[in-house]
Amino acid sequence: MSECLFCRIVAGEIPADLVAEGDDWVAFRDINPQAPTHVLIVPRRHIPTLDDLAPSDAALMGSLVAAAAQIARDEGLVEGGYRLAANCGAGAGQSVFHIHLHLLGGRRFSWPPG
């Protein structure tokens, strides 16, 4: 997906502030942070939306969530709490159609989120 922003970041074609990476995912800081800590965790493989996941992607999604939890620990977010969010579709705020998790922390969050 040569036109996908996140695919290009994963491929190293576009620079990003990398936080961590694993075999199946890459994590980098959001260029428009909504919290003091705002990290995106994206799979290396292009999957447009959560609706495009297959049952065989369960392990991949589990690895993204586990990565988010480890990054939260590494970033010192556990004591103050953090939010992990995934948007699905334009109506929910998804602007890059490559699934990704938002790890947000470092400030107080309200509920409902918006």
Secondary structure, DSSP 8 states (H G I E B T S, - for coil): -TT-HHHHHHTTSS---EEEE-SSEEEEE-SS-SSSEEEEEEESS---SGGG--GGGHHHHHHHHHHHHHHHHHTT-TTT-EEEE---SGGGT--SSS--EEEEESS---SS--
